[in-house]
Amino acid sequence: MEHLVEIIKALAWPVAVVWLGHLFRAELRGLITRLTALKHGDTEISFNQDLKQAEQKASELEQSKEAVSESSPEELSQKERLYRLAEISPRAAIVEAWTLIEIAAVKSDLTTGSAIKRTNPKLILDHLASTGNFSPNSIEVINSLRQLRNRASHLPDFAITQDEAERYLDLAIKSAHVIENIAS
């Protein structure tokens, strides 16, 4: 009899946890989508880590000093607007920042269609690679920005901090300038 009691004691918590997990499975799925980072052992996946990798690769996106120092008033107000948006909604700021890259691509005539000019990320990346003016790391930065934007837009409960959004904005602005300058 004592062995049966010990077995029941040993199984009580695991069975309760599994039962509660099954009972609240919809809520647990929602909670998992809100995670900004996931760590298991030495492996860590996060928006912040992907952003750091893109920033490291962005060192090759260095522009000429005149392009960096001479920002138009319109560009400055656009940057200020994006930073204010990042204070209110970091997710929206990331989506808006990606549009800077798309606008730069349209200005550089990286478009398809004759009646309605449009662009897509694959077209942008393929064209930049074909010009030979971009290093593989520079193309990877833009691709990383695209992937981060996709995660921010398509995972509804994915949390992004204001700091992460601002760092993303800086990379997107730099990438847009490089796209505009390379096509000039």
N, C-alpha and C positions, 0 to 999 in steps of 0.2 A: 504494500500500500504506500509506503514511504517513497518508493521509486516512482510510482505513478504521480504522486504529488510533486516530486522534483522535476519530472518531465513536463508537467503542466506549468510549473513555475518558469522553467527554461523557455518554453514556447509561448508564453503569454505575451510578452512584449513584441517579439517579432511578428506574431500573428496580428496583434493590435495595429502595428505600424503598417503592415501590408493592407489590412482591412481599411484603415483610415486613408491610405494612399489611393485605394480603389474608390472609396466613397467620395473623395475630393479630387479626383483626377482632372476634371476640367479646370478647377482653380489652380492646381499645380502646373498645368500646361501654361496658363496665363502668367504665373509667377516666373516660370522658366524663361518666357519670352522677354521679360523685363530685366533679365540679368545683363549687366554691362560687362561683366567679366566672369570667366569660368576657369577655375584652376583645379588641376588634378596632378599631384606629384610635381614634376618639373614643367609640366605643360600649362600654359596660360593663354587664353584667348580673350581678347578684349578690343573694343573700339580704340581705346587709348594706345594699346600696343601696336595695332595696325597703323595708327596715326604716327607713332614714333618711327616706324619703319619707313613710312612715306616721307617723313621729314628728313631722315638720314639720306634717302635716295635723292631728295630734292636739292642737295648740295650741288648737284650738277646742273640745276636749273638757273645758275647764276646768270644774271643779265649784265649787260654793259652798264657802266656807272651812270651814263646819261639817261638810260631808260629808267633806272631806279630813282635817281634824284629828281627827274622832271616828271612829276605827276600832275595831271591836269586837275583843275578844281572839280570837274565832274567826277573824276576817278576818286578823289578824296571824299566827296560827299557820298558816293556810292559805297565806299569802304565804311564810312561812319554809319550809314544806313544799315549795312549788314551787321556791324558790331552792335547797334541798338537792337536789331532783330534777334541777335544771339542772346541778348539779355532776357528777352521776352520768350523766345522759342528757339532753342538751339537747333532743333530738328529743321525748322523752317529756314533758318540761316544756312544750313548745310545744303538744302535743296536749292536755295537761291544762289549760293556760291557756285554750285555746279553749272547753273545757267550762264555764269560768266565765261566758263570754258566753252560752252556751246555757242555763245554769242561771238567769242573770239574766233571760233571755227567758221561761223557763217561769214564774218568779216573777212576772213582769209580765204573765202570761197571753197571751204571744205564741205560742200553741200551736194545733195542729190535732188533730182526733180527739176523740171523746168518752170512749171507754173508756180508752184509753191516751194520755195527753198527750205530745205530741212537737212538736218544732220543727225547722225547717231554716233554713239561712242565707238563702235567698231570702225566706222568710216574715219573718224578723227584719228584713232590709233593707227590704222593702216596707212593713212596718208602721211602722218608724221614719221612713221617708220620708213616709208618709201622715199621721203625727201633726203634722207641721209644726214640731215642736220641735227637730228636728235639722237642722243645716246640711248641704249636700251634702258638704263636707269631712269632717264627722263620719261620715257614712255611708260615704264612701270609706275612712276609717281602718278601720272594721269590715270592709269588703270586702277591704281590703289584708291585714288580719290573717287573714281566711278563706283568701285565696289563699296566703299564706305558710304557714299551717297545712297546706293541701293539699300544697304542695311538700314540706314536712317529713315528712308522713305517707306520701305516695305515691311518693316517689323514694327507694328503699331505701339507696342509697349517698350521698345528699346530706348533706354535712357541715355542721354548725352548731356554732358556738363557744358556750361557756358565756356569754360576754358578750352575744352576739346573742340567746340564749334569755332571758337576764335582761331585756334591753331589751324583748323581745316580751312577757314576763310583765307588765312595768310597763304597757304599752299595753293589754293584755288586761284587767288589773285595773281600770284607769281606765275602759275602755269598758264593762265589766260594771257598775261603779258608776253610770255615766251612764244606762245602760239601766234599772237599778233605780230610780234617782231620777226619771227622766222619766215613768215609768208611775205613780209614787206620787201 
